């Protein structure tokens, strides 16, 4: 099957992010060594800035997390 699944995988429910991950991994594999090698990584990679400020204790936590695919940003 085109995204790299077996015929058994066609009957398993997959979410959109999983499909995007499998599809882009396959596209990267097939474009390795070509002019388009880094195209998909540059289109779908991003960074999320996580900031936690605890109310009961004087602790602030920050973390920059790279993601590959749609952002998981929650407001």
Secondary structure, DSSP 4 states (H G I P E B T S, - for coil): -TTS--TTGGGS---HHHHHHHHHHHHHHHHTTSTTTTHHHHHHEEEEEEEEE-SSSS-EEEEEEEEESS-----
